[in-house]
Amino acid sequence: MLTLDLPIEPYWLDLPRGVRVEIRPVTTAVMAAAQAAAARRLAAIRVADPDLDPDMARGLSFAFLVKALARHAVTAWEGVGDAAGQPLPLSPEAVERLMDLDDLAAAFWDRATAPVAAVAAEGNG
């Protein structure tokens, strides 16, 4: 029997470096929106550089996917500041800059997608 115990309300994720983000659940709609946005960005780069190295293309594809997922999912954050140490307001551009930090992007991806992965690992998905 399928156990539907996925989050339905926004919840907080603890990330490295003292950062916390509140995210909406990663539903089919949120993931599809992120995948579409990432695909558009990669397609634009492939048009500009038809000889794009395949390894770089895979790296960009994942980076664009993580950034798009964060843009669509993150609803609040704590522990993110500007160069002067002041809290940085949440914005799509700032979320993308946060996801440029590899350790934060990797932790965000792992933790944001963990509920769905856990269901699949149990044999429920």
C-alpha positions in Angstrom: 0.0 0.0 0.0 1.2 3.5 -0.8 1.8 5.6 2.3 1.2 9.3 1.5 3.2 10.9 4.3 4.8 13.7 2.2 4.7 17.2 3.6 1.8 19.3 2.6 2.7 22.6 4.3 5.9 24.7 4.1 8.7 23.5 6.3 12.2 24.6 7.3 15.5 23.0 6.1 18.8 23.5 7.9 21.6 24.1 5.5 25.4 24.5 6.0 26.9 27.8 7.2 24.0 28.6 9.5 21.5 29.1 6.7 17.9 28.0 7.0 15.3 28.0 4.3 11.6 27.5 4.4 10.3 25.7 1.4 6.9 24.7 0.0 6.7 20.9 -0.5 8.4 19.7 -3.7 5.3 18.6 -5.5 5.0 17.4 -9.2 4.1 21.0 -10.1 7.0 22.6 -8.4 9.5 20.0 -9.9 8.0 20.3 -13.4 8.3 24.1 -13.2 11.9 23.8 -12.1 12.7 21.3 -14.9 11.1 23.5 -17.5 13.1 26.6 -16.4 16.4 24.6 -16.3 15.8 23.2 -19.7 15.1 26.6 -21.2 18.3 28.0 -19.7 20.4 25.1 -21.0 18.8 25.3 -24.4 19.8 29.0 -24.7 23.4 28.2 -23.8 23.5 25.4 -26.4 22.3 27.8 -29.1 25.0 30.3 -28.2 27.7 27.5 -27.9 26.8 24.5 -30.0 30.2 22.9 -29.1 29.5 23.0 -25.4 31.5 20.3 -23.6 29.1 17.5 -22.6 30.5 17.4 -19.0 29.9 21.2 -18.7 26.4 20.7 -20.1 25.6 18.1 -17.4 27.0 20.4 -14.7 25.0 23.4 -16.0 21.9 21.3 -16.3 22.1 20.3 -12.6 23.0 23.8 -11.5 20.1 25.3 -13.4 17.7 22.6 -11.9 18.8 23.3 -8.3 18.5 27.1 -8.8 15.1 26.8 -10.4 13.9 24.4 -7.7 15.1 26.9 -5.0 13.4 29.8 -6.8 10.1 27.9 -7.0 10.3 26.4 -3.5 12.0 28.8 -1.1 9.5 31.0 0.7 11.7 32.5 3.5 15.2 32.3 4.8 17.4 33.0 7.8 21.2 33.4 8.1 21.8 35.1 4.7 23.3 38.5 4.7 24.9 41.1 2.4 28.5 42.3 2.3 27.8 44.6 5.2 26.4 41.8 7.3 22.8 43.0 7.1 20.1 40.4 6.5 19.5 40.0 2.8 15.9 40.2 1.6 14.6 37.1 -0.2 14.5 37.5 -4.0 14.8 35.1 -6.9 18.2 36.6 -7.8 19.5 36.2 -4.2 18.2 32.6 -4.0 20.1 31.8 -7.2 23.3 33.4 -5.8 22.9 31.3 -2.7 22.6 28.2 -4.9 25.9 29.1 -6.6 27.6 27.9 -3.4 28.2 24.2 -4.1 27.9 23.0 -0.5 24.6 24.9 0.0 23.2 23.8 -3.4 24.0 20.1 -2.7 22.5 20.2 0.8 19.4 22.0 -0.5 18.9 19.5 -3.2 19.4 16.5 -0.9 17.1 17.8 1.8 14.4 19.3 -0.4 14.0 16.1 -2.4 14.5 13.8 0.6 10.8 13.2 1.4 10.0 11.9 -2.1 13.2 9.9 -2.1 12.3 8.3 1.2 8.9 7.2 -0.1 10.6 5.7 -3.2 13.2 3.9 -1.0 10.5 2.3 1.1 9.0 0.8 -2.1 6.0 3.1 -1.8 6.8 5.2 -4.9 
